[in-house]
Amino acid sequence: MKVLTQSFRKLILGGVVAATLATAGLVAAQAPQPQWKDTAEYELYQSIVKETNPDKQIQLLNQWKEKYPESEFKMNRATAYIGIYNKKGDGPGLYQASKDVLMLDPKNFQALYFINAMTVTMDKKDAEGMALGVKAANGLIGELPNVYDPGKKPAGTTDAQWNQQKVDLEVQAITTLGWVEQQKKNYAEAEKIFVKGLELSPGTANLSYLLGTVIVQQKNAKRQAEAMWHFARAGNLEGPGAMDAARKAQVAAYFQRVFTAFAGDDKKEVAEIIEKAKASVLPPADFKIKSKEEKMAENEDKFKSENPMLFQYITLKKAILAADGEAYWANVKDAELPTFKGKVVSMKPETNPKEVVLAVESADQPEVTLVFEKALRGKADPGTELEFTGVAKEYTKEPFSLKLEVENDKVKGWPVTGPAAKPAVKKAAPKAGVAKKTVKK
């Protein structure tokens, strides 16, 4: 676990936080006229300074604490634990050591920094952990003017660098404050805090992501477009405040999925929103993303003409999910549906499948499962477009999915490759007099 950020490491090396002993981070005795209790205490201290193994250093620090609990150097000893646990990458140890230091000095900048940062990274959602995180975040913000006094700027550090370090730490504290409100489900308050953070540091992508998240959590359907703006920004921002490559790709893909599910697969519109979001922290007051239903209602005839199969599918889905959808489903179940198109997402098994999962409305969101009595031959790559006609058998509402029984000859676009599938066991013919239902196309 990497618990010390690069910016904070620079602070230590620059002398903003008290210098630490040797490579372990032990603070030298600088309190006003402190005195060793005896020679043995001083020798124990020296043994810690000379030791390079962090585990042994902690053992020696524990001995010092047990033998000299009221040492005049107990504050130095307490901060030494922070340096060593950080060196070890021991998160729980570092967190506890920072708590111990704050018991002795509530304004200790180093301890405030670690408690603040680790409240989020260690997911401290318990009441005590969140309360301590808020206290540390506010304490950190309160100490910044003193710690970053222009007169304390290290030689070789520019004014811009000095101010940026201050801003970075304030943003970390603001993030913690917003995160705690989010865990408490105070989403509107968390939103205000994240906006404040973005006003201070517009290029911090993670704040945009968190802002979009708490807007979604307020469950106001009218603000979906606003939330998507922030996801688009978070997943595409570049520069010092950008997310790491993996996280950035993950958020960008999330925005794409959410947009597609809401507004359809319009790549041009997606690209336009991303460019606008990258240029502005907040969307304009009149920003709106039209839903698939709105787009369809605006130009239904054109949509029906250009995408007849998708139009029929959306109409069917809307009817099933309507308030009286159960009655509609009772008529649809066991009926042959109109012909639809979809793209392959997955198959079971991967070769000669008897089940094929398709995305219909989007490029990769699974919605329709085709079930075959006789396995298809070979396999199809994800994204392969199939045209199919099947009999409705099952559906679920959230997330929406539809299962159809399909005869092999009613699938078009399947790339027949590989060995033939084993023939299925022939089932008994249906009883005479039972008519097959169909749904009008």
CORZILIN-V600300 format. One record per backbone hydrogen bond with DSSP energy under -1.0 kcal/mol. CO is the residue of the C=O (numbers start at 1). NH is the residue of the N-H. Records with the same first field share a line. If there is no record, write none. Layout:
CO = NH + NH
This chain:
5 = 9
6 = 10
7 = 11
8 = 12
9 = 13
10 = 14
11 = 16
12 = 15
21 = 25 + 26
26 = 21
31 = 34
38 = 42
39 = 43
40 = 44
41 = 45
42 = 46
43 = 47
44 = 48
45 = 49
46 = 50
47 = 51
53 = 57
54 = 58
55 = 59
56 = 60
57 = 61
58 = 62
59 = 63
60 = 64
61 = 65
62 = 66
63 = 67
64 = 68
68 = 71
71 = 74
73 = 77
74 = 78
75 = 79
76 = 80
77 = 81
79 = 83
80 = 84
81 = 85
82 = 86
83 = 87
84 = 88
85 = 89 + 90
90 = 94
91 = 95
92 = 96
93 = 97
94 = 98
95 = 99
96 = 100
97 = 101
98 = 102
99 = 103
101 = 105
105 = 108
108 = 112
109 = 113
110 = 114
111 = 115
112 = 116
113 = 117
114 = 118
115 = 119
117 = 121
118 = 122
119 = 124
120 = 123
123 = 125
126 = 130
127 = 131
128 = 132
129 = 133
130 = 134
131 = 135
132 = 136
133 = 137
134 = 138
135 = 139
136 = 140
137 = 141
138 = 142
139 = 143
140 = 144
143 = 147
144 = 148
146 = 149
149 = 152
150 = 153
154 = 157
158 = 162
159 = 163
160 = 164
161 = 165
162 = 166
163 = 167
164 = 168
165 = 169
166 = 170
167 = 171
168 = 172
169 = 173
170 = 174
171 = 175
172 = 176
173 = 177
174 = 178
175 = 179
176 = 180
177 = 181
178 = 182
179 = 183
180 = 184
181 = 186
182 = 185
185 = 187
186 = 190
187 = 191
188 = 192
189 = 193
190 = 194
191 = 195
192 = 196
193 = 197
194 = 198
195 = 199
196 = 200
197 = 201
201 = 204
203 = 205
204 = 208
205 = 209
206 = 210
207 = 211
208 = 212
209 = 213
210 = 214
211 = 215
212 = 216
213 = 217
216 = 219
220 = 223
221 = 224
223 = 227
224 = 228
225 = 229
226 = 230
227 = 231
228 = 232
229 = 233
230 = 234
231 = 235
233 = 236 + 237
239 = 242
241 = 205
244 = 248
245 = 249
246 = 250
247 = 251
248 = 252
249 = 253
250 = 254
251 = 255
252 = 256
253 = 257
254 = 258
255 = 259
256 = 260
257 = 261
258 = 262
259 = 263
260 = 264
262 = 292
264 = 266
266 = 270
267 = 271
268 = 272
269 = 273
270 = 274
271 = 275
272 = 276
273 = 277
274 = 278
284 = 287
291 = 295
292 = 296
293 = 297
294 = 298
295 = 299
299 = 303
300 = 304
301 = 305
302 = 306
303 = 307
307 = 311
308 = 312
309 = 313
310 = 314
311 = 315
312 = 316
313 = 317
314 = 318
315 = 319
316 = 320
317 = 321
322 = 325
324 = 328
325 = 329
326 = 330
328 = 332
329 = 333
332 = 335
335 = 392
336 = 439
340 = 388
342 = 386
343 = 359
344 = 383
346 = 357
348 = 354 + 355
353 = 376
354 = 372
355 = 348
356 = 370
357 = 345 + 346
358 = 367 + 368
359 = 343
367 = 402
368 = 358
369 = 404
370 = 356
371 = 406
378 = 352
381 = 384
384 = 344
386 = 342
387 = 412
388 = 340
390 = 337
391 = 405
392 = 334
394 = 403
396 = 401
401 = 396
402 = 369
403 = 393 + 394
404 = 371
405 = 391
407 = 410
408 = 411
410 = 389
412 = 387
414 = 416
431 = 434
437 = 336
